[in-house]
């Protein structure tokens, strides 16, 4: 079927964002392109044939091919424009050594494009750090509540680890439990307060420390 599909360059009004959509004619291409760009029919400035990309039907066109054809991307790490038509400012590395020109240009990792090898490496390192922190947070929750079912959200705040936040589910509770790492209290939904006291903090049931609640949450001492 992809024999009938032709490539169209669909451009958004204003922002300068564009994509390549494959369709049998202009109208469905415009529709598909608008969807991909996160806008609607009226948000599209132009939709025109791009026969140079026909060979990639049914898509997507590799980012490298778009780059080679003069399209530009934003570096996934520093925001610098990644364009074959623009001069790169070759930066020096952390030790002040001049960076090699071949380390600049188009670099791709996963869904991201980078302006230079260093940006790609930094992003990769950030991902590894984030993954390690997420794993550490999950471990902290499991230490506090070995019964934990699912940790659905873990946010590690780099400058101030104590603001790191996790949300998780525990057997016997309907809603999420929220815990700011470092605080003695966790927050549970109002409907879970009684069950939480009974199941997870029996020692505190006599004098629960319930702080002013922002509905539907209430705060309760957990140990
Ligand atoms: Zn960059």
Boltz pocket constraint, residues with backbone or C-beta under 6 A from the ligand:
constraints:
  - pocket:
      binder: B
      contacts: [[A, 75], [A, 76], [A, 77], [A, 78], [A, 79], [A, 80], [A, 114], [A, 115], [A, 116], [A, 119]]
      max_distance: 6.0
